[in-house]
Amino acid sequence: MDLNIAGRSAIVCAASKGLGRACAEALAAEGVNLVINARTADVLMRTADEIRSRYRVDVVAVPADITTIEGREAVLAECPDPDILINNAGGPPPGDFRDWDEAAWHAALQNNMVSPIQMIRSVIDGMIARRFGRIVNITSGAVKSPISILGLSNGARTGLTGFVAGLAREVAQHNVTINNLLPGPFDTDRLDATLKGAAKSSGKSLEEVRQARMLANPSRRFGTPDEFGAACAFICSAQAGYMVGQNVLLDGGAFPGTL
């Protein structure tokens, strides 16, 4: 399927590796020109070079912290009028809510709620004027099925979800869509680090923990970044203009609900 987005421009945040990179690559495969961002400059530059070598698209790399005003300004200076925005940022640390002071809550809200909203605020009027815009927020499966030790993430990402639910319905008439992608366990460096921590605390081997986690999922495996990127690219497509304010769960069937 031709997604009819070749030649358009996209900002992809936290795109040096993992799910952010997968989204950037999937868009590049459709002919979308990219501005990609991450904090670690050398990894980001290597990713940009690799995407350029595989696809005939422009790729601009902006090393910056997207959760800061300065970082957002640096990214938007390279692409002030994107057709596509992929909001993405690492989640806050796990723990017991009794240990989280106000500073921890403010940091979580800044990184995973306020910063994406500020990016949306910066680009949405241009999208409305051009009558095309696709905004995808990468959040977490924990928005639908909260994980107690991820309370900071649960709270901040759910706040973003609630905000988007209202705004998405205001701008849909202009062919501007806002949707959220909710990943479950995907085979990324972040998941690997989580599994290593679980192995250390449990006294089991990494492979034992990994196999147990996969077997606990109805699909009996972890998702691949390529699968995630493909889903993101479709939501950004011309054909997805009637998909508005949705929370698309990609978790291998782990969430047991019907809705």
C-alpha positions in Angstrom: 0.0 0.0 0.0 1.2 3.4 -0.9 0.6 5.6 2.2 0.6 8.8 0.0 3.0 10.7 2.3 6.1 10.7 0.1 7.8 14.1 0.1 6.2 15.2 3.4 8.3 16.2 6.4 8.4 14.7 9.9 9.9 15.4 13.3 10.6 12.2 15.2 11.7 12.6 18.8 13.9 10.2 20.7 14.7 8.5 17.3 18.3 7.3 17.7 17.2 3.8 18.6 14.4 1.6 19.7 10.8 2.4 18.8 11.6 6.0 17.9 14.1 4.9 15.3 11.7 2.3 14.0 9.1 5.0 13.4 11.7 7.2 11.6 12.8 4.3 9.4 9.2 3.3 8.5 8.5 6.9 7.5 11.7 7.2 5.5 10.7 4.0 3.6 7.6 5.9 2.5 9.7 8.8 1.2 9.2 11.2 4.2 12.0 13.7 4.9 13.1 13.6 8.5 14.3 15.7 11.4 15.3 13.2 14.1 16.2 14.0 17.7 17.9 12.4 20.7 20.2 13.4 23.5 23.2 11.2 22.6 24.8 12.9 19.7 27.1 10.1 18.4 24.3 7.5 18.3 21.9 9.9 16.7 24.4 10.9 14.0 25.1 7.2 13.2 21.4 6.6 13.0 20.9 9.5 10.6 23.8 8.2 8.4 22.3 4.7 8.3 18.8 6.0 7.3 20.3 8.2 4.6 22.2 5.3 3.2 19.0 3.2 2.9 16.4 5.6 1.7 16.4 8.6 -0.6 15.2 11.1 1.9 16.7 14.1 3.7 17.6 13.4 7.3 18.6 16.2 9.7 19.9 15.1 13.1 19.4 17.5 16.1 21.1 16.3 19.3 19.1 17.9 22.1 16.9 17.2 25.1 13.3 17.4 23.7 12.0 17.8 27.2 13.6 21.3 27.5 12.6 24.6 25.9 16.0 24.8 24.3 15.8 21.3 22.9 12.4 21.9 21.4 13.5 25.2 19.9 16.5 23.6 18.3 14.4 20.9 16.7 11.7 23.3 15.5 14.3 25.6 14.0 15.2 22.8 11.6 11.6 21.9 10.8 9.1 24.7 11.9 6.3 23.3 9.7 6.3 19.5 9.8 3.5 17.5 8.3 4.1 14.7 10.8 5.1 14.8 14.5 6.1 11.8 16.5 6.3 12.6 20.2 8.5 10.3 22.1 10.5 10.4 25.3 11.9 7.9 27.8 9.7 7.1 30.8 10.4 8.1 34.4 12.0 5.5 36.8 10.0 2.9 38.6 9.6 2.9 42.3 7.3 3.3 45.3 5.1 6.4 45.2 6.0 7.1 48.9 9.5 7.9 47.7 8.5 10.4 45.0 8.7 14.0 46.1 7.2 17.0 44.2 10.3 17.3 42.1 10.0 13.7 40.8 6.4 14.4 39.9 7.2 17.7 38.2 10.0 16.0 36.2 7.6 13.2 35.1 4.9 15.6 34.0 7.4 17.8 32.2 8.9 14.9 30.2 5.9 12.8 29.4 3.0 15.3 29.4 4.0 19.0 29.1 6.8 18.6 26.5 4.6 16.6 24.0 1.8 19.2 24.5 4.2 22.0 23.8 5.5 20.3 20.6 1.9 19.9 19.5 1.2 23.6 20.3 4.1 24.7 18.2 3.1 22.8 15.0 -0.7 22.3 15.0 -1.8 25.7 13.6 0.5 25.2 10.6 -1.0 21.8 10.0 -4.5 23.2 10.2 -3.6 25.9 7.7 -2.2 23.3 5.2 -5.1 20.9 5.9 -2.8 18.0 6.6 -1.3 16.9 9.9 -0.5 13.6 11.6 0.5 13.6 15.3 1.4 10.4 17.0 2.3 10.2 20.7 4.2 7.1 21.8 2.9 6.5 25.3 2.6 3.1 27.0 0.4 0.1 27.4 0.3 1.0 31.1 -2.1 3.8 30.2 -4.8 1.1 29.8 -3.4 -1.4 32.2 -1.4 0.5 35.0 1.7 -1.0 36.5 2.0 -0.1 40.2 5.8 0.5 40.2 5.4 2.8 37.1 3.1 5.3 38.9 5.0 8.4 37.6 4.6 7.1 34.0 1.0 6.1 34.6 0.1 9.5 35.9 2.0 11.7 33.3 1.0 9.6 30.2 -2.6 9.4 31.3 -2.6 13.1 31.6 -1.4 13.5 28.0 -4.0 11.0 26.9 -6.8 13.0 28.4 -5.6 16.2 26.9 -5.2 14.7 23.4 -8.7 13.2 23.6 -10.2 16.6 23.6 -7.9 18.4 21.2 -8.0 15.6 18.6 -11.7 16.1 18.1 -11.3 19.9 17.7 -8.8 19.6 14.8 -10.1 16.5 12.9 -12.2 18.7 10.6 -9.0 20.2 9.2 -7.5 16.8 8.3 -5.3 16.9 11.3 -5.3 13.8 13.4 -3.8 13.1 16.8 -3.5 9.5 18.1 -1.5 7.6 20.6 0.5 4.4 20.2 0.7 2.3 23.4 3.5 -0.2 23.3 3.7 -3.4 25.3 6.9 -5.4 25.5 9.0 -4.7 22.5 12.5 -6.2 21.9 14.5 -3.0 22.5 17.5 -2.0 24.7 15.0 -0.5 27.2 13.3 -3.9 27.6 16.7 -5.6 27.8 17.7 -3.4 30.7 14.5 -4.1 32.5 14.9 -7.8 32.1 18.5 -7.6 33.4 17.3 -5.8 36.5 14.6 -8.4 37.1 17.2 -11.2 36.6 19.5 -9.6 39.1 16.8 -9.1 41.7 15.3 -12.6 41.3 18.6 -14.5 41.1 17.5 -16.1 37.8 19.4 -16.0 34.6 18.6 -13.4 32.0 17.4 -16.1 29.6 15.1 -17.6 32.2 13.5 -14.2 32.9 13.3 -13.4 29.2 11.5 -16.7 28.4 9.1 -16.4 31.3 8.2 -12.9 30.2 7.6 -14.0 26.6 5.5 -17.0 27.7 3.3 -14.8 29.8 2.2 -12.9 26.7 -0.5 -14.5 24.5 1.7 -14.1 21.4 4.5 -16.0 23.3 7.0 -13.4 22.1 8.1 -9.8 22.2 7.1 -7.3 19.6 9.7 -6.2 17.0 10.5 -2.5 16.5 9.7 -2.9 12.7 6.1 -3.9 13.6 5.8 -0.8 15.7 7.2 1.4 13.1 4.9 0.0 10.4 1.8 0.8 12.6 3.1 4.3 13.2 3.6 4.9 9.5 0.0 3.8 8.7 -1.4 6.1 11.4 0.5 8.9 9.6 -0.8 8.0 6.2 -3.2 9.9 4.0 -5.6 6.9 4.4 -5.8 7.3 8.2 -7.6 10.6 8.2 -10.7 9.1 9.9 -8.6 7.7 12.8 -9.0 10.4 15.5 -8.1 10.4 19.1 -7.5 6.7 19.4 -5.2 4.8 21.8 -3.8 2.0 19.7 -2.5 -0.8 21.9 0.3 -3.0 20.5 1.0 -5.5 23.2 0.6 -9.0 21.7 -2.8 -9.4 23.4 -1.6 -8.8 27.0 -4.4 -6.5 27.9 -7.3 -8.8 28.6 -10.2 -6.4 28.1 -12.6 -6.1 25.2 -12.4 -2.3 24.8 
